[in-house]
Amino acid sequence: MEKRQRRTFTDEFKAKAVQLVGSSGKSVTTVATDLDLTVSALRSWVMQAQVDAGGGKKGALSSDEKAELSQLRKDNRILKEEREILKKAAAFFAKENR
C-alpha cells in the first residue's frame, strides 16, 4: 500500500466538510470517501466543530483555547530562555567583580 503524502486543508474547506456531514445526513465515512479524506481527519474536524459550538466532551479545548495555549507555551519557553541567559550573565559579572 502506497503511503499518502500529507496534505493541508484550509479552514473554509474543513468547515464545509463538517457542514456537509451535518446537513446531508450521510455518515462521516461516506462523506470522507466522497471528498477523498481520511475518516479520522474528518471525524476529528467534526468533533472539534462540536467543541467550538459548545458541545463535545467535558474539558475539551475550543480552537481559540488551543491557539491561546500554544501561544502561552511559546511565551513561557522564551521567558525561561531569557531567565537562563540572565542567570549566566549575573554569574559571569559576579565572578568578574571578585
Steps between C-alpha positions, in 0.01 A plus 500: 500500500642835395535761773293810437681833504393730783257763380383825656152642481364849548271581789226575246531153345489338845190701595322401178589134550365510856187678379453231235510230768238684705264604222512206258405227743792294370744331731849634562642202314289567190582870490870429557502256210314745276751777578804268486583562867603266775215412731705587807577851370136579423385348829745720694378809310139412588585447868695830512205682341273356770737622772520846338120511493486435874443126492740212494689332781533664838836671532568508125667820378344719234711615206549841660610342827743274314651799321529690829662201671749467217590869524537481879731199471712686246517808724590282799782332309641841396482632856682194633776547242531869591517415870780251439694760301460752783612243758815429301569870449456571873733215590756622247499857629503388864806285427668784309456754783683284755 
